[in-house]
Amino acid sequence: MAYARGVVLSDLDLYLFGEGSHRRLWTLLGAHPMPSGGVRFAVWAPNAKAVEVLGDWNDWGGDTLYPQGSSGIWAAECAGAHPGQRYKFGVLTATGAYVMKADPMAQQSECPPSNASVVPTDQPYEWGDDEWMSARS
């Protein structure tokens, strides 16, 4: 069974984010597989009333993300999510509109015309240019 658990991002991360000096936002925001299983999702949506993450693991039904202090960041760990699965963020805006958005910090995404983000895999890219590299001067 999949479940979402609210995540408290580190005080240092939130402090640096708040003052605009966080130098590694890709480690804070987006989708990050956890060593113990599941995936941590985080997105900056400062004016949202609510945020959820929808994806393959929850039949696009939505797992709640939780505000991280007053940072505007919403986050959760989703135990049922795995690398390679597709996802989007569902945002309830300040005006009451509900919109589904791709992850602006996604490390992987579907090929157009599809537009979901993809939970990153740990598999490094295999370059196929060995012959060309050895022939260049």
Buried (B, 14 or more C-beta within 10 A) or exposed (E): EBEBBEBEBEEEBBEBBBEEEBEEBEEBBBBBBEEEEBBBBBBBBEEBEBBBBBBBBBEBEBBBBBBBEEBBBBBBBBBBBBBEBBBBBBBBEEEEEEEBBBBEBBBBBEEEEEEBBBBBEEEEEEEEEEEEEEEEE
